[in-house]
Amino acid sequence: MSGHINQNVQLPNAIKKPSAWLGADMSRNPDAWLYQLTADDVGDLEASASHFQSLGIDVGEISKKTFPLTTFGEHIAELKQTLLSGVGLEVLRGLPIKKYSEAFAATIFCGIGAHIGSARSQNADGHILGHVRDIGADANDPNSRIYQTCERQTFHTDSADVVGLLCIREAREGGKSLLVSAETIYNRMKQERPDLLEKLFDPIATDRRGEIPNGAKPYMEIPVLSWHEGYLTVFYQRQYINSAQRFEGAMKLSPEHVEALDMFDALANNPELCFGMQLQPGDMQFVYNHSQLHDRTGFLDWPDPSQRRHLMRLWLSIEGDRPLPESFKERYGTIEVGNRGGIITKHTKLHAPIVGRAHV
């Protein structure tokens, strides 16, 4: 099948890039991933947001032209390089979000996103601005999305080149953001169990959770790991792999596949490899999905609905990004650089809901 390693391809013994980091090192060196916004940065962002709002158009149509940055545009160019060829993640800290309306905060967030890349649909409803909050969904329901619960997510990737999160409000307890490098996991498995590592290049089925493009199967067959044109690319959500086993036609997981997935999970959760951060209100976190996995710990929320944990989310496609293997067309539709990613079905129309609805 198409997902198997081409036997003529020699996998590297180790990937040595800035994105193949150790969590213990990242915890000790926040300067590697944390950028503190200056007063000039905030002023630039606020002026651009005010300009955009004066135009009277939907935030889903925001662009570099309608959100014109001056000085902060220089840092966004650096941020893009950090994502594509650096450590693969960055947090922007210092946005005084408590003085903004949700619409103004969303405008700044989507404006930054427009300078990084093009926004992609995050669900069958065409939302380019997602709302991550607990709506009481059941994580065991094969048609629910785990970010709609308060439960631990487990390490995964999202269906776009980059995922951005803007923290509006924190939970009462928990909800910590966790990150791990897929390349570091690869390096450990290549060293310790190369036989199991190879199983992760098979076309393992992943459940679409009810969001099925016209004419497509209810699952995707994208390997957990792909080696393509000199890049290792990861695609992973363990719960969705497990639930895809219910479908006739999905590749059945052998005991070796399960052992490989279990080792992948164990390494992702190894405290030497992963690290965590508590996102503060106003923090904007951007993560490169092709080399990094992210997670969130479970959380206890506030009883008052107006105080509950709330993050806004963007999925972005970046110009100048890596080529992706053909198998990614099953999720992305197209693998055209700068115009790929997201969830598109027959009825999808792109828009940006400012206030999250029950289904996000």
C-alpha positions in Angstrom: 0.0 0.0 0.0 1.1 3.6 -0.6 2.0 4.4 3.0 4.7 1.8 3.3 8.3 2.9 3.3 9.9 2.8 -0.2 12.5 0.1 0.3 14.9 2.2 -1.8 14.7 5.0 0.7 17.3 5.1 3.5 15.9 6.5 6.7 18.4 8.7 8.6 19.9 7.2 11.8 19.1 10.5 13.5 17.5 13.8 12.6 19.6 16.7 13.8 17.7 19.9 13.5 16.6 22.7 15.9 13.1 21.1 15.8 14.5 17.8 17.2 14.7 19.2 20.8 14.4 17.7 24.2 11.7 19.0 26.5 14.1 19.3 29.4 16.2 21.8 27.4 13.1 23.8 26.3 11.9 24.0 29.9 15.3 25.4 31.0 15.5 27.8 28.0 12.2 29.6 27.5 14.0 32.2 25.3 14.0 29.5 22.6 10.2 29.7 22.3 8.9 32.8 24.2 8.7 36.3 22.7 7.6 39.2 24.9 5.6 41.7 23.0 6.9 45.3 23.4 4.7 48.4 23.8 5.4 49.2 20.2 4.3 45.7 19.1 1.0 46.1 21.0 0.5 49.6 19.6 1.0 48.3 16.1 -1.4 45.4 16.6 -4.1 47.6 18.2 -3.8 50.2 15.4 -4.1 47.5 12.7 -7.2 46.0 14.5 -8.9 49.4 14.8 -8.2 50.0 11.1 -9.7 46.6 10.1 -12.8 47.2 12.3 -13.4 50.5 10.6 -13.8 48.7 7.3 -16.9 46.9 8.4 -16.0 43.5 6.9 -16.2 40.0 8.5 -13.0 39.0 10.4 -13.1 35.8 8.2 -12.0 38.0 5.3 -9.0 39.6 7.0 -5.8 39.8 5.0 -2.4 41.4 5.2 -3.8 44.3 3.2 -6.7 45.0 5.5 -4.6 44.4 8.7 -1.5 46.4 7.8 1.4 46.0 10.2 4.5 48.2 10.4 7.2 47.2 12.9 5.7 43.9 14.1 5.7 42.6 10.6 9.4 42.1 10.9 8.9 39.8 13.9 6.3 37.7 12.1 8.9 37.0 9.3 11.1 35.7 12.1 8.3 33.7 13.6 7.6 32.0 10.3 11.2 30.9 10.1 11.1 29.6 13.7 8.1 27.5 12.7 9.5 26.2 9.4 13.2 25.7 10.2 13.7 26.5 13.9 12.3 24.9 17.0 8.8 24.6 15.5 6.9 26.6 18.1 6.6 30.1 19.6 4.5 31.9 22.2 3.8 35.6 21.9 3.2 37.0 25.4 2.0 40.4 26.6 -1.2 41.2 24.8 -3.4 43.1 27.3 -6.5 41.0 26.4 -8.6 41.8 29.4 -9.2 45.3 28.1 -10.4 44.1 24.7 -13.8 42.8 23.5 -13.7 39.3 22.1 -14.2 40.8 18.7 -11.1 43.0 19.0 -9.0 40.2 20.4 -10.2 37.9 17.5 -9.3 40.6 15.0 -5.7 40.9 16.4 -5.3 37.1 16.4 -6.7 36.6 12.9 -4.7 39.5 11.7 -1.4 38.0 12.9 -2.6 34.7 11.3 -3.1 36.4 8.0 0.5 37.6 8.0 1.7 34.0 8.8 -0.4 32.2 6.3 -3.9 31.5 5.0 -6.6 30.4 7.4 -8.2 27.0 6.9 -11.6 25.5 7.9 -11.5 23.7 11.2 -14.8 21.7 10.8 -17.5 20.8 8.4 -19.2 24.2 9.2 -16.3 26.1 7.7 -15.2 27.9 10.9 -11.7 29.4 10.3 -11.8 30.7 13.9 -12.3 27.8 16.3 -13.3 28.0 19.9 -11.7 25.5 22.3 -13.9 25.0 25.3 -15.6 22.3 27.3 -19.2 22.0 25.9 -19.8 18.7 27.8 -19.1 16.4 24.8 -18.2 12.8 25.5 -14.6 11.9 24.5 -15.7 8.3 24.0 -18.3 9.3 21.4 -16.8 8.4 18.0 -18.5 11.5 16.4 -17.2 14.1 19.0 -14.0 16.1 18.9 -11.9 15.8 22.0 -11.2 19.6 22.3 -14.9 20.0 23.1 -14.3 18.2 26.5 -12.4 19.0 29.7 -10.5 15.7 29.5 -6.8 15.1 28.8 -6.4 15.2 25.0 -3.2 13.0 24.5 -0.5 14.1 22.0 -1.7 14.7 18.5 -1.3 16.9 15.4 -4.0 19.1 13.8 -5.0 19.0 10.1 -3.0 22.1 8.9 0.6 23.2 8.6 0.3 25.4 11.7 -2.1 25.6 14.7 -2.4 28.9 16.6 -4.1 29.3 20.0 -5.1 32.6 21.7 -5.8 32.2 25.4 -8.9 34.3 26.4 -9.4 32.7 29.9 -7.7 30.0 31.9 -9.4 27.1 33.6 -9.7 27.1 37.4 -7.2 24.3 37.6 -5.2 22.4 34.9 -5.4 22.8 31.2 -1.7 22.9 30.7 -0.3 23.0 27.2 2.1 20.1 26.4 4.5 19.8 23.5 6.9 17.1 22.1 9.1 16.8 19.0 8.2 14.0 16.6 11.7 14.0 15.4 13.1 13.4 18.8 10.6 10.5 19.2 11.8 9.2 15.8 15.4 9.4 17.0 14.7 7.4 20.1 12.7 4.7 18.3 15.4 4.4 15.6 18.0 3.9 18.2 16.0 1.5 20.5 13.4 -0.3 18.3 13.9 0.3 14.6 11.7 -2.7 13.9 8.7 -0.9 15.6 9.6 2.4 14.1 9.0 1.0 10.6 5.4 0.0 11.5 4.6 3.7 11.9 5.2 4.2 8.2 2.3 1.9 7.3 -1.0 3.4 6.1 -2.7 3.3 9.5 -6.4 4.4 9.5 -7.5 7.5 11.4 -11.2 8.1 12.1 -12.7 11.3 10.5 -15.2 11.5 13.4 -18.2 12.1 11.1 -16.7 15.0 9.1 -16.5 13.2 5.8 -15.8 14.9 2.5 -18.1 14.0 -0.4 -17.3 10.5 -1.7 -14.6 9.8 0.9 -14.3 7.0 3.3 -15.1 7.6 7.0 -11.4 7.2 7.8 -8.1 8.3 6.4 -5.1 6.2 5.6 -2.1 8.5 6.4 0.9 7.0 8.1 1.9 8.3 11.5 5.3 9.0 10.1 6.2 9.8 6.5 9.6 10.4 4.9 9.3 12.6 1.8 11.8 14.7 0.0 14.2 14.8 3.0 11.5 15.6 5.6 10.0 13.5 8.4 6.3 14.5 8.7 4.0 13.4 11.5 0.2 12.9 11.5 -1.2 11.5 14.8 -4.3 11.2 17.0 -4.3 7.9 18.9 -7.9 7.9 19.9 -9.0 8.5 16.3 -6.7 5.6 15.2 -8.3 3.3 17.8 -11.8 4.3 16.9 -11.1 3.8 13.1 -10.7 0.1 13.8 -14.5 -0.2 13.8 -14.6 0.4 10.0 -14.6 -2.5 7.6 -11.8 -1.9 5.1 -9.5 -0.1 7.6 -6.1 -1.7 7.9 -6.3 -3.9 11.0 -3.6 -3.1 13.6 -1.3 -6.0 14.3 0.2 -6.6 17.7 3.4 -5.0 16.4 1.5 -1.9 15.3 -0.1 -1.6 18.7 3.3 -2.0 20.4 4.8 0.7 18.1 1.9 3.1 18.9 2.3 2.4 22.6 6.0 3.1 22.4 5.4 6.3 20.5 2.9 7.4 23.2 5.3 6.5 26.0 8.1 8.5 24.5 5.8 11.5 23.8 4.9 11.5 27.5 8.5 11.0 28.7 9.4 14.0 30.9 12.8 14.2 29.3 11.3 14.6 25.8 8.1 16.7 26.4 7.5 19.9 28.2 4.6 22.0 29.4 3.5 25.6 29.7 0.5 27.3 31.3 -0.9 29.7 28.7 -1.9 33.0 30.3 -4.7 35.2 29.0 -3.4 37.1 26.0 -0.8 34.4 25.1 -0.7 33.4 21.5 0.9 30.0 20.8 1.8 28.9 17.3 2.9 25.2 16.7 4.2 23.6 13.5 2.1 20.4 13.0 4.5 18.6 10.7 7.3 18.3 13.2 5.6 18.8 16.6 2.8 17.2 18.6 0.7 19.0 21.2 -1.5 18.0 24.0 -3.5 19.5 26.9 -3.9 18.2 30.4 -7.4 17.8 31.8 -8.9 20.7 33.7 -11.4 21.8 36.3 -13.4 24.8 35.1 -15.2 27.6 36.9 -18.9 27.3 37.8 -19.7 30.7 36.2 -20.0 30.1 32.4 -18.6 33.6 31.8 -15.4 32.7 33.5 -14.8 29.4 31.9 -11.7 28.3 30.0 -11.8 29.6 26.4 -9.2 29.6 23.7 -9.5 30.8 20.1 -7.8 28.6 17.5 -6.5 29.1 13.9 -5.3 26.6 11.4 -2.9 28.1 8.9 -1.2 27.1 5.6 2.2 28.8 5.0 3.9 29.8 1.8 7.4 28.3 1.4 6.5 25.2 3.5 7.8 21.7 2.9 6.2 19.4 0.3 3.9 16.7 1.7 3.4 13.2 0.5 0.4 12.2 -1.7 -1.3 10.5 1.2 -2.1 13.9 2.8 -4.6 14.6 0.1 -6.9 12.3 2.0 -7.1 14.9 4.8 -6.0 18.1 3.1 -7.8 17.7 -0.2 -4.8 19.4 -1.9 -1.2 19.4 -0.9 -0.4 22.6 -2.7 2.0 24.6 -0.6 0.3 27.7 0.9 -3.2 26.4 0.1 -3.7 23.2 2.0 -5.2 21.8 5.2 -8.4 22.1 7.0 -11.7 20.1 6.9 -13.8 20.6 3.8 -17.1 18.8 3.1 -19.8 19.4 0.5 -21.6 22.0 2.6 -18.6 23.9 3.9 -18.6 27.7 3.7 -15.8 29.6 5.3 -16.6 32.2 8.0 -15.3 33.3 11.5 -17.7 33.1 14.4 -16.5 35.5 17.1 -18.4 33.9 19.9 -18.1 30.1 20.1 -21.3 28.2 19.5 -22.1 24.8 21.1 -20.5 23.1 18.1 -17.1 24.5 17.3 
